[in-house]
Amino acid sequence: MPTLTMKYPEVKNYVGGKFVPNTTDKFLDVISPIDGSILSKVPLSSKEDLNQAVIVAKKAFETWSKTPIKERVQVFFRYKTLLEKHMLELSQLVQEENGKTLDEARAEVEKSIELTEFACSLPQLVGGEILEVSRGVECRTDHYPIGVVACIVPFNFPSMVPNWTIPNAIALGNTMILKPSESVPLSSLRIVELLKEAGLPDGVLNIVNGDREIVEAICDHPGIEAVSFVGSTKVAKIVYARASSNYKRALALGGAKNHLIVLPDAHPSMTASNVTASMSGCAGQRCMAASAMVAVGAVDHIIEQICAEAKKVIPGENLGPVISKAAKERIENYITEAEKQGAKILVDGRNYVVKGKENGFYVGPTVIDFVTPTMSVAKEEIFGPVISIIRAKDVDEALAIENANPYGNAAAVFTQSGAMARYVIDRASAGMIGVNIGVPVPREPFSFGGWNDSKFGVGDLTGKSSIEFWTKLKKTTTKWNAEAKTNWMS
């Protein structure tokens, strides 16, 4: 058989500031979902590969943790400039390995820049507190880095999610092991190259590629103090349980089943465009995607506009592929199952083939009406450009449907009534709420994170909340005066 040529060289681990030779003979192909071509191959590293990276990271921690934070963040000022300089290149890389449209990929890199900007502000946020609690007696707090941390990141945001953790965790003085998704390892490699160019010392950030074996090894390794994970709820539960059972800090973000509640007074065109963009953006492969719409009362006119908007979303033009052939098959099976169970397919994206990219993994936008809460398409995370419409007689029934699902990442309400918006905000069981916004992602410095089965652990990975996760607090009480005896605190 002829040897297939790859666009990029074989992926290598990055340890101690350099790409190191692979020690394994086990690899997976890195396949572009756009056309099915092989971009590269990624090594399935061993526990010993991880151990070597941890040794290097621990050594780097000795110096990096003692470097003043105002010096540490200078790396990220320079890194931000490099992200801006290489915007097109980074966006094209995300597009190649993930399948996003170029505009979506660019937006992802722009979010990475915003995350880096926030990290540059950390010296102003972690100065600690000091107070004279009695005459001659002071109490103060200081944030200290926790050590070597590990971040396990998913396929759906090859640039943004690594940058959820890298700038904050490292600027706060930690050193890191990054485990990219084996489906999209190329963006992470470019990130470390840019950070090295920005002046990040060798060993502070290391990459170990692999699959389940490396994830388990990270959870078990005694030299790793904290683990963050982003992915499916099923795996998030496993990672959180395993890492915390090994006495590590752990924060694992899982899946979602976000409900958009549409009330009869919702602005029709704004609602239709927002709902469609939410369900089809990034091919629906994001935990903030609209997966279920709860139609309250007489909203058929809005549903008609949603269908019209969905038909303007064309695979291969303004809609990218899903990540793999298996994902395409799984998504289309959900649609078929719902149809067999009595749901009505208003817009059908099954069996879509893009001319010239016949080997790509495309699913067209799909709108399914008359879905019942017990159907799989209503309960499970689909992770594709599919929205299920569930009918409800009033807002309380809609909230009951939303709150009955086990996830709690995001929810939104579309209405022109401030009172109804407040009613939903107060009662929806989700960590991020939108009002007339289909993708209610908080901007920095507000943190990202859901509730219920969408998050396991305390705190958030981004924004101000991340400081508590990535540092430990030291409290110091100081007394220099002689025994004042003015009160019990002296």
N, C-alpha and C positions, 0 to 999 in steps of 0.2 A: 504493500500500500504506500502511496506517496506521502511524504511528511507534510503536515499542514503547517503553513507559515503563520507566525504570530506577529501582530503589529508591535507589541512591546516585549522586551526581554522577560525572562523568567523572574517572577517576584522573589525577592529575598527579604529576610529579616533585617532589621536595623537595630544594631546594638553598639553602644559606645561611640556613637557619632559616625558609624559607617555601615554599609550594607555587607553582611557577612555571608560566606558560602553556605548553601543549604546542606544540612546533614542528613536529609531524608530522601528516600526514593519514592515517597508518596506525594502525589500532586493532584490538584483539581484544575480543570480548565476554567479560565475566566472568559465567559461568553457574553458578547454584546447582545442585549435583548432586541436591539434595533434590527439586526439582520442575521443573527445566529452565528456570526463569525467569532473565531477564537482570538481574543485579545492577548492573552498571556496564560500562564499557569502559576498557581499559588501553592506553596509547600504546606503540608500538614506537619507542623513542627512537633517536636517531642517535649516531654517534661524536662529533659535536660536542657533543651534550647531555652525554655522558660527560665530555668534555674540560673543559667548563665546571664540572662538579661536582668534578673533580679539582683544578682551579685553586683553587676555593673551599676544598676540604679541605686543600690544601697551605698556604694562608694561615692557616687555623684552627690547623693543626699548630704553627705558630711559637709561639703562645701556650699552647695546650692542653698541649703536651709539656713545657713549662716550669712548669706548674702542679703544685705538690706533690701526690703521690698521695693523701694524706690529705684534701686539698681536692677532688680529682677524685671520690673515692668518695662524697662527700656527695650528689652528684647521684643516685647509685644508692640511697642510703638513702631519699631522697624518692621516687624512681621505684618502689621496692618498695611503699611506702605507697599510691601511686596505682594500682598493679596490684591491690592488695587492695581498694581502694575501688571500682574499676571491674570487679571480677571477673565479675559477671553480664553486663555489656555486652560485655566482651572475649570471654567464652565464647560468647555468642550470635552474635557476629561470626564466630568460628571455625566454629561450627556452620553458619551460612548459606553461607559460601564454600567450606568443605571438605566438609561433610556429616556430620561426626561427631555422635554423640549429645551432648546437653547435658552429661551426666556426663563423657564423654570430653574434651569441649572444656574443661570446668572443670579436669579433671586436667592438661591441657596448660598452662593458665594458672598453675596451682599449681606446676608444674615450672618455669615461667618465673620465678616468685617465688623458688624455691630457687636457681636459677642466679644471680639478682641478689644474693641473700644471700651467695653465695660471693664474688662480685665485691667486695662490701663488706669482705671479710676480706683482700683482697690486700695492703694495707699491712703486714700482719703476716707475709706470705709472701715479699715481695720486698725485704726490708731489706738483702740482700747479706751478704757475709761479710768479716771483717777478722781478720788474724792477724799478730802480730809474728814474722816468719820468721827474723830475726836481730836482734842488738842494734841498736836504732835504725832498723830497716828493717821497714816494714809492707807487706803485700799486701792488697788489698781488691777486691771485685767489686760492680758495680752494674748493675741492669737498666735499659736505655734503650728507649723506644718506637722502632719502626722507621720510622714515617712514615704515609703514606696506605695503607690496606689496603682490600681489597674482599671482600665476602662474597656468594656466590651461593647462594640457599636454595631448597628444594623446596616442593611443594604440600602435602605430607602433614602438616606441622606448622607452620601459618602463624604461630603465636606462639612455640612452644618453640624451633625451630631458629634463627630470628633472635636469640633470647636466648641461644643457645649461644655466639654470637660478640660481640654488641653490648656487654654489660656488661664482659666481661674485656678485650677488645681496646681499648675506649675508656678504661676505668679505668686501664689500663696506659699510657695516654698517646698512643695512636694516634688518627687520624681515619679516617673510614670512608665507603666507598661501598657501599650495600646494594642488591643486585639481587634483588627478590622474584620468586617464581614468577608468571608472567603469569596463572596460573589462580586465584591467591589473593592479590592485592595489597592487599586492604583492611586486613587486620590490621597489616601493616607501617606503613601510614599512621597508624593509631591509635597505634602504638608511638612513632613520632617525635613525635606531638602530646603524648603523656604525658611523654616525655623533655624536651621543650621546657618544659613546665609544671614539671618537676622542676629546671630551671635549667641544662640542657645548653647551652653556648654555641653560637651559630649557626655552621654550617659543620663542626661536629665529626662529625655524622652526616648523610649525604645519601642520597637514594633516586633511583636511575635505573631506570625500568621498561623492559622490552623482552624480546626473545627471543634467539635464537642470535647475532644481530649484536652485541648488547651484551656477551654473554658473551665472544665472540672479542675484542672491543675491550678489555675488561677485561684479558684475558690478554696483550694486546699493548701496553697503554699504559705508556710509560716512567715515568710519574709514580706508578704504583701499585707498592708494594714487596712486597706479599704478597697471595695469593689463597686463600680457602677456598671449598670447594664441597661441597654435599651433594646427591646425586641417584643416578641409575643408574650402574652400573659402566661402561657404554659411554661415557657422557659424561664421567664422572670421569677416565677414562684420557686422553681428549682434552684436557680442561682442565688436568690435571696436566702432560702433555707440552708443551702450548703455553705455559703460564705459566712452567714451569721452563726451557724453551728460551729464554725472554726474561729469564732470570736473576732470576726472582722466587722468593721462598719460596712453596711451594704445598702445600696439604694438601687432598686430595679424597677424600671418603667416598663409596663406591659402594653397590651393592646387596648382597643377601644371599640365602642359601638355608639357613636355620637348621634344623638337625636336632635333634629331641627323641628321645633314646634311652630307650625304656621297657622296663625289665627286669621279669621275672615277679614279683618281690617288691615292686613299686611299690605304694604305697597307692592302691587303686582310685578312690575318690571324689575324693581330692585331685588325683590325676593327671588324671582326666577333666575336672575343672573347670578346671585350669590349662592343659591342652592346648587345650581349647575356647576359653578366654578369649584364649590366645596367638594362635590362628589367626583368630579373628573380631574381636578388639578393633580399633577404628579401621578396620573393614571389611578387615582384613588389609593395610592400606596403611601399613606401617611396616617398617623394615629389621630390626626385632627380632621380627617375627611368626614363629610356627611355620609353616613351609612344608612340612616333611617330618617324619614320625614314623617312626622305625625301631623296629619291634616285634620284640623279642627273645624268641623262644620262645613259651611258652603265655601270651599276654596277650589272648586273645579276650574275656575277661570285662571287661577295661578298655576295649577297643575298643567293646563294646556300650554301656558307660556314656558314652563320648565321643559316640557317636551320639545317645544320649538327651539329653545336655547340649546338643548342637548343635541339636536340634529345639526347644529352649527359646529359641534366639536368633532373634528375629523381625524381619525387615527392616521399617523404619518405626517400630519400637517400641524395641528395644534393640540394633538394628544399623542403622548409617547406610548411605548409598549409597557407591558408588565414585565417583571424581572426574569421569568423563565417559562418554558413550555409547561412545566408542572403547575405553575401559578395560573396560567391561562386556562388550563383544563379544569383546575379546581374552581375558578371563578365561574366558568361557563356551566359547570355542573350545578352550582348553586342556583343559577338562573333557570335551568331546565327543571330542577327539583321544585322550585317555587311555582313554575307554570303547571306542572303536573298536580300540585296541591291546590290549584284553583286561583292562583294570583294571575293578574292580567299584565302582559308585557306590552307597555305603551311604546317604548323605544328599545329595540333589540340590538345588542352589540356582539352577539355570538358569531363565531365563524368568520371573523373579519380578516381579510387578507389585504395587505398594502402592496400595490403594484411596485415591482422592483425590489421589494423587501419581503418576499414570500416566506422566508425563513425566520422572520421576526415574530415576536410574541404579542400580538395586538388583540385587545378587547375593546370594542366600541362602547360609547356611553350607553347605559341601560337604565331605563326607568320602569319600575315594577309597581303596579297599583293593586289595591285590595289585598295587601299582605296582612296576615294575622300574626299577633305576637308570638304564637307558638311555632311558626315556621322557622327553619334553620336560617333562612335568609334574613329574618328579623332578629335573630338572637346572636348569631356568630359573626365574628369579624371576617369580612370578605376580602378586604385589601385589594379592591379593584374599582373601576369607574361605574359602580352600580349603586342605585339608591332605591330603597324599599319604602313604599308609601303605606302607612298604617292609618286607618281612619279612626277618629275619636269624636264623640259628641260634644265634649266641652274641654276646657283647659285642665280640669282636675283629672279627667280620664287620661288626657295626654301626659300629664305629670306622672300618673300611676304607671303608665307604660314605660316612660323614661326611667323612672326610679326602680322598676322591677328588673331592669337589665343589670347584670353583675358588674359591668364596667362603670367607670366614672371619670373619664378623661375630660370630655367637653359636652356641652349642650348649648343650644341657641334657641331664641324665640324671635319670631318675626311678627311685629305688631307696630301700630302707630300710637298705642296707648301706653303711657309711662306707668300707669298703675298696674296694667297687666304684665308689663316687662318686669316690674319689681316683684310681682307675685311669683313669677317663674324663677327669677334670680334667687329668691329666698327659699324655694322649695325643690329645685332641681338638684339631684345628688350627683354633682360633678365638680371637679376642681377648677375648671375654666368655663366661663359662661359668655355667650355672645348675645348681643341685642342687635338684630338686623345685620349680623355679621356671621357668615357661614364658617369661617375658620378663625375662631377667637384665640389666636396665639398671642400671649402677652409680649410686649416689646421690653427690651432691657430698660431699667433695672428690675422690672417685674419678672418673677421666676416662672418657669414652665413646670407643670406637674398636675396630675390628676388625683382622683380619689378611688376608693374601693379596689376592684381588681385591675385597675390601671396603674397602680403604684404600690410598691412594697418597700417599706422603710420610712424614715422620718426626714423631712426636709425636701429640698429640690436641688437639681443639678446646676441650674443657671440662676442668674440674678443674685440679689442680696442673700437669699436663703442658702445659696451654695457655700457661703463663707463658713457656716456652722458645720457643714458636712466635710469640707476639705481642711478644717483646722481643729485644733483642740485648745481649750481655753485654760490659761494659767491665771490664778488669782493670787496676788501678793499683798500681804499686810506688813507695813513698815513702821517701826517706832524708833526714834532716836533720842527723845527727851528722857529725862529722869522720871521717876515715878511721880506723875502729876497728881494722881489720886483725886482728880476732879469728878469723875464718875466711873461707873463700872467698865466703860469701854477703854479707859486709859490704864 
